[in-house]
Amino acid sequence: MSYDPLYGPGHAPVVPGDVDRELWLAREFTAEVAAANIHEPAAMIKAAAGLHYRLAALVAALDAERSEGR
């Protein structure tokens, strides 16, 4: 079976905002997709891709904050 990955090796890196903003965005998106219909494949793909991006941005913001404190 063949597939296309969500992100390939040449994808653009996530450019995060500050930690507080990224945490707020992650919470907002999580609340938004919580009501998605689990039986609707398109809704689940949107939720998975969006949650992946929000998590990546939050981790990048935390990494950036930690490197500033060193």
C-alpha positions in Angstrom: 0.0 0.0 0.0 1.3 3.4 -0.9 0.7 6.6 1.0 1.7 10.3 1.2 3.2 11.3 4.6 1.7 14.3 6.4 5.0 16.1 6.1 8.0 15.1 3.9 11.7 15.8 4.5 11.5 19.2 2.8 8.5 20.7 4.6 8.7 24.1 6.1 9.6 24.2 9.8 7.0 25.4 12.3 7.5 29.0 13.3 5.9 29.2 16.8 4.7 32.2 18.7 5.3 32.6 22.4 4.4 29.7 24.7 1.3 31.4 26.2 -0.1 32.1 22.7 0.6 28.5 21.4 -1.0 27.0 24.5 -4.1 29.1 24.0 -4.2 28.1 20.3 -3.8 24.4 21.2 -6.6 24.6 23.8 -8.9 26.4 21.3 -8.3 23.9 18.5 -8.7 21.0 20.9 -12.1 22.3 22.0 -13.1 22.9 18.4 -12.3 19.4 17.2 -13.7 17.7 20.2 -17.2 17.9 18.6 -16.0 16.4 15.3 -17.9 13.3 14.0 -15.7 10.3 14.5 -17.6 8.6 11.7 -16.7 11.3 9.2 -13.2 10.6 7.7 -12.6 14.2 6.4 -13.4 15.6 9.9 -10.9 13.1 11.5 -8.2 13.9 9.0 -8.7 17.7 9.6 -8.6 17.1 13.4 -5.5 14.9 13.2 -3.6 17.2 11.0 -4.6 20.3 13.0 -3.7 18.7 16.3 -0.4 17.6 14.9 0.4 21.2 13.8 -0.7 22.7 17.1 1.4 20.2 19.1 4.4 20.8 16.9 4.0 24.6 17.4 3.6 24.2 21.1 6.7 22.0 21.4 8.7 24.4 19.2 7.7 27.3 21.4 8.7 25.4 24.6 12.0 24.5 22.9 12.6 28.2 22.0 11.8 29.4 25.5 14.2 26.9 27.0 17.0 27.8 24.7 16.5 31.5 25.6 16.9 30.7 29.3 20.3 29.0 28.9 
